[in-house]
Amino acid sequence: MTKNKFWQGMLIGAIAGGAISLFDKQTRQIMKEHACKVSGKVSYVVRHPGEMVGKVKETAEKIMDTVEQAGEDISYIMDKVDELRDLTPKVTETIRETKKTFRDDVDTDFVEEIFDEKEFK
């Protein structure tokens, strides 16, 4: 019962506040202009409901297309992230193996010979 009184009081307060604000002539004039614009738009929609339905359907289709495209994009990105997760350990291992191979396979005598000939000591 308290909730009903609260919302009822809010509604009465809003109506009273709106009525009091209409004491100002400029506010009344602006509200009259807005009311005329809104009533004109409402009467147009009432006379041409098919046009409004078409616009709503068109907008809904655009939204659905956008959501679908976003879903496809997210799926593509997730696939690429998964590929990178799988590829990263393989690349790391290949780099380690290559580094080890170069360390193990370098002929140190050959390197010393080159440095001796050029007198790099």
C-alpha positions in Angstrom: 0.0 0.0 0.0 2.9 2.4 0.7 4.3 1.9 -2.8 1.0 3.0 -4.3 0.9 6.1 -2.3 4.5 6.9 -3.2 4.0 6.6 -7.0 0.6 8.4 -6.6 2.4 11.2 -4.8 5.1 11.3 -7.5 2.5 11.6 -10.2 0.5 14.3 -8.4 3.7 16.2 -7.8 4.8 16.0 -11.4 1.4 17.2 -12.6 1.5 20.1 -10.1 5.0 21.1 -11.0 4.1 21.0 -14.7 1.0 23.2 -14.1 3.0 25.7 -12.0 5.6 26.0 -14.7 2.9 26.9 -17.2 2.3 30.2 -15.3 5.3 31.5 -17.3 4.2 32.9 -20.7 7.4 31.8 -22.5 7.1 28.2 -21.2 3.4 28.1 -22.3 4.4 29.2 -25.8 7.2 26.7 -26.1 5.0 23.9 -24.8 2.3 24.9 -27.3 4.8 24.7 -30.2 6.0 21.3 -29.0 2.5 20.0 -28.6 1.6 21.1 -32.2 4.7 19.4 -33.6 4.0 16.2 -31.7 0.3 16.1 -32.6 1.1 16.7 -36.3 3.6 13.8 -36.2 1.1 11.5 -34.4 -1.7 12.3 -36.8 0.6 11.6 -39.8 1.6 8.2 -38.3 -2.1 7.5 -37.7 -3.0 8.3 -41.4 0.1 6.4 -42.8 0.7 3.4 -40.5 2.2 1.3 -43.2 5.0 3.7 -43.7 5.9 3.7 -40.0 5.7 -0.1 -40.0 8.1 -0.2 -43.0 10.6 2.1 -41.3 10.5 0.0 -38.1 11.1 -3.2 -40.1 13.9 -1.6 -42.0 15.6 -0.4 -38.9 15.1 -3.8 -37.2 16.7 -5.5 -40.2 19.7 -3.1 -40.1 20.2 -3.8 -36.4 20.0 -7.6 -37.0 22.5 -7.4 -39.9 24.9 -5.3 -37.7 24.5 -7.8 -34.8 25.1 -10.7 -37.2 28.2 -9.1 -38.7 29.6 -8.3 -35.2 29.1 -11.9 -34.2 30.9 -13.1 -37.3 33.8 -10.6 -36.6 34.1 -11.8 -33.0 34.1 -15.4 -34.1 36.9 -14.7 -36.7 38.9 -12.9 -34.1 38.5 -15.7 -31.6 39.6 -18.2 -34.2 42.8 -16.1 -34.8 43.5 -15.9 -31.1 43.2 -19.7 -30.8 45.6 -20.1 -33.7 48.1 -17.8 -32.1 47.8 -19.7 -28.8 48.6 -22.9 -30.7 51.3 -21.4 -32.8 53.2 -19.5 -30.1 54.7 -22.6 -28.3 55.7 -24.1 -31.6 57.5 -20.9 -32.6 59.2 -20.7 -29.2 60.4 -24.3 -29.5 61.7 -23.7 -33.0 63.7 -20.7 -31.9 65.2 -22.6 -29.0 66.1 -25.5 -31.3 67.7 -23.1 -33.9 69.7 -21.3 -31.2 70.9 -24.7 -29.8 71.8 -25.9 -33.3 73.9 -22.8 -34.0 75.7 -23.2 -30.7 76.4 -26.9 -31.2 77.3 -26.8 -34.9 79.6 -23.8 -35.0 83.1 -25.0 -35.6 85.1 -23.1 -33.0 88.5 -24.0 -34.7 87.2 -22.4 -37.9 86.2 -19.2 -36.0 89.6 -19.1 -34.3 91.4 -19.6 -37.6 89.5 -16.6 -39.1 90.4 -14.4 -36.2 94.1 -15.5 -36.3 94.4 -14.7 -40.0 93.0 -11.2 -39.6 94.9 -10.6 -36.4 92.0 -9.9 -34.2 93.7 -11.0 -31.0 
